[in-house]
Amino acid sequence: MYIVVFTPGLLKPVTRTHETPTRVYGYGFPRVRVRVQLEIPGGYPCYSLDLLKQVDNAIDIFESRTNGMATGLFMFDNAPGHQKRADDALSAHKLPKNPKLGWTHAKNGPKMRSTTLPDGSIQDLYFPANHETFPGWFKGMEQIIHERGLWPTTGACNLLAQCKDFKCKEGATTCCCRRILFTQPDFVNQKSELEEYIVLHGHICDFYPKFHCELNFIEQYWGAAKYRYRVTPRTANMEEMRANVLACLDDVPLLQIQRLALFKFVYYKLPTNFSHVLVMQTGRVTSSLHIFKV
C-alpha cells in the first residue's frame, strides 16, 4: 500500500487526460490554482468542484505511476472545505418535521438520497410519485422516524422538530426529532463528498487531526514560502501580489519539501503495511510524483 499526501493550493492548472468510467492514465501535475471568494455566495461549493477536479487528476497520476496495481491513502487538511458533503448527502440539519413538497437540503439541489438501515433495508426519504396524498413529497422527520420504529412511546404528541437552538440536554437521544436522526448510524457515518469520491475510485481518504499542524508538512512549506514573500518588494496592485506569491511558492527547493514530507511521515508513525511514500503536492511546476521507501 502507498500513502499519498495531497494538499490543494495556488498551483498550476492541468489538462484532463481521461474520460470516465474508463480511465485512460496519463502523466501530469495535480496542480490547480484555486481562489475561494468567501464574500460570493456559493464560494465553498465552487471550491469543492475545483478540488474534486484536482483530486481526479491526482488519482490519474497515482494510478499511472503504479500501473493501477496499488491502493493509495490520500491525506488532507481537516478544513471545512474538505469536509463539505454532497448536495444529496444525508444530513439531519434543516429537515422539516412534516411532509413538504419540493423540499431539498440544498437550494435548487437534488433530492436527499435514500439510505440503508441497520437491517439492510432501503428507506426512501420521499413518498413515491403515486402516493395518494403526498406524491413525491419529502416525508418529514416524523414519518421517517416512525418507519424506523424509533418514535417514542411516551410524550410523542409533544415531540418537537428540535430543541431550542438544538441545545439538547446532555445525554438525551429522543428529546426531539432532529436529535433522534442525528444519532442514527447512517446519518453519523455520512462521509464528505471528497472522501466518497476517493473511496468510489478504490482508494482511501483520511484527514490530519485538527489543530496539529506539526503533522502536516504543507504548513512548513507554506511557512518557507511566506518567509520569502516577506522580503519581496512592496507590490503596487493585486496582480503583482499574485505573481509574487506564485514565485515564492516555486522558489522553495524541491529537496526541502521532500525532506519535510518524509520527516512528517516518520513523525506520524505510519503503519508497517505502508511500503512507500508518494509526495504528489510539491508546489513546483517541474515535479509530479516522488516515491520514498519507509
N, C-alpha and C positions, 0 to 999 in steps of 0.2 A: 504494500500500500504506500501511497505517496501523500505528502502533505503539501498543499498549495496555499501560499499566502497571497492574498489578492485584496488590494485596497484601492478604491477609486480616488481620483484626484484631478488636478489640472494636467491633463495628458493629451497626447496626440490622437486625433481621430483615426479610425481604421476602416478598411473596406471589408464588408461581409463576404465570406468565401464559401458559404454553404446554403443549402435550402433544406428546410425541414419537411417531412420527418427523416428523409435520407440525408445523412450528414456527410458532406464532402470536405475532408480535412485539408487544411492549408496553413502555412506559416503566417504569422502576423504579429501584431503587438496589441496586448489588452489595454489600450490606452484611449481614453475618451475625454475630451475637455468638457467638463460639466459645470454649468453656472446655475446655481439654485437661487432664484429671486423670491425670497420669502414674502415680500410685500405683494406679490402677484398671487391671487387665489389659485390654488392648484399647484403651487411650487413643488411640494413634495411628490405629488403624483408624476409630474413631468420628470423630476429627478429619478423616480423609481423606474420609469420607462427607459431612461438613458442607462441606468445601472444594469438593467436586465440585458440590454443590448451589449453592454461591456462584458458582462459575465458570459454571455453566449459566445463572444469572440474568445474569451479566456478558455472556455471549455474546449473550443475547437483547437486552440494551440496546445493545450494539455494533451488531448486525445491524439493529436497528430504526432506529438513528440514521444508518446508512449504507445503508439500504434493501436490505440483503443483497447489495450490489454490491462489497464490499471484503473483503480478507483482512487479518486482524489478527495482530499479533505480541504474544502475551501474555507478560509478563515476571514472574518470581517470584524470591523469595529462594531461595538454594541451601540450603534447610533439609531435615533428614531427613524431615519430614512431607510435603514436596513431592516427594521422591524415592521415596516408597513405591510399590512395584509392585503390580499387581493380584494377587488371590489365585491366579489361574490362570496367571500370567506365568512365563516361563522363568527358571529360576534353578538354578545348579549347587550351591547350598548344600543340605546335608542330604539329598541324593539317596542312596538305598540302592544298593549295588553290584549286588545280586542282585534277582530278581523279588520283589515284595511285594504281597500282597493288600490292597486298600483304601487304599493309600498316597496321600496328598495333601500338597502342600507346606505348606499352612495347615491347622491342626487343624480337622476337620469342614468343610473348604473344598472347592471344586470340583477336579476333576482338572486336572493341568497341561495346558495347551493343546498342540495339535500344532504342529509347526514346519516351516518351509520351508528346505530345504538349498540350498547354493550352486548346484546344478544345476537348481533349480526344483522338485524332487520334494518331496512332503509326507512327513514322518516322524511317525507316531503314537508317543507315548511309553508307550502302554498296549497290551497284547495285545488282539486282538479278542475279542468275547464268545463266539465259537465256537471259541476256541483249545482244543486237546485237553488241554493240561497246565495252562496258566495263564489261564483265561478272565477277561478284564477286569483282570488284574493289571498293576501298574506293571512295566515291562520291566526296570528296573535299569540302572545306568550301563554295565555291561559289555556288555549286549545292544545298548544304544543306540550305543555306540562301535563295536561290530562292524558294525552296519548302516551306519554311516558309512564303513566301511573304514579306520578310524583305529587299530585295535588294534595295538600294537607287535608286530613280528615277533620281537623278542629280549626275553627276560625276561618274557614275557607271563604266565606262571604266577605270578610274584611281584608283579604289579601290584596295589598296594593301592587301597582306595577313596580314600584321601587320605594325604598325608604327615603326619607328626605335627604337630598343631596347624595344619595347612595351611601350614606354613612350608617351601615347596619351595625347592630350590636355585636360585640366581639364574640366569635364562635357561632353566630347564627347562620343557618344554612337554608331555612324555609321561611324567613321573615317577609320576603317579597318575591314577586315573580322573577325579577331580574337576578336576584341572589341565587335562586334555585338553578336557573340556567347557567349562571356564571360559574357554578361549581361542578357542572356536568363534565365528564371526561372529554367528550367531543369538542366542547367549547374551550376547555382548558388547554387541550393539546393542539389547538389550531395553530399551524405554523405560519410564518411570514411568507409573503409572496416570493421573496428571494430564496428562502430555504425550499419551498415547494418546487421552484423551478430547477434548482440544482439536484434535488432528490429525483425529480422526474427524469433527469438525464443520467441517473445511475451513480451519482456522486454523493458526497457527504458535506453538509454545511454546518459550521459552528461559529460561535461569536466569542470574541475576547471578553473577559469579565469587565463589568463596568468599573470605572474609576481606578483601573490598573494599567496605566499607560506604560509601565515598565515591562509589560508582557508583549507590547506591540512595537515592533521595530520601526513602523512607519512614523511614530512620534519622534524618534531620534532623527529620522530622515528629514522630517519637516523642520525639526529644530536646526539642523545643519543648513537647510535652505533659508530659513528665517535669519540665521546669523549672517549669511551672505547678503540677504536683502537689506539688512540694516546698514551696510556700508556702501550701498549703491547710491548714486547721485539722486538728489531730490527730483521727483517727476513733476511735469507740468500738467499732465492730463491722465485720464484713465487708461488710454491705450498704451502710453509709456509704462504705466504701472503694471499692466498685464504682461507686457513684454519683459519687464524686469523679473517678474515672478517666475515666468517660464524659464528664463535664462538661469536664474538661481537654482531652480529645480534640476536643470540639466547639468549644472556646474558641480553638483555633489558627485565625487568619484564613485564609479560603479563598485569598485572593490570595497569601499567603505560601507556601501549599502548592503553588500553581500555579507560582510562581517557582522554588521548589526543584526541582520536577519538570522544568521546561523547562531549567534550568541543567544538571541531570544528563544530560539527553538530549544537550545540546551537548558536555558533557564526555565522554560515552560515544562520541562520534564516530559518529553514525548514518550508515548507507549513504545514498547520494544518491537511492535509489529510494523513500525514505520522504518523502511529501509532507505528512503531518500527524502530530501527536502527540495522542493522546486520553488524558486522565487520568481513569480511572474510579474510582480509590480516592482519596478526598479526606478521609475521616474526618468528613464533615458530613452531617447528615440532609437538608439542603436542596439537596444537589448530586447530579448523576447523571453527566454526561459533559461533558468540556471539550475542545475541539479547538483546537490551535495549529498554525500553519504553521511549517515549518522550512526 
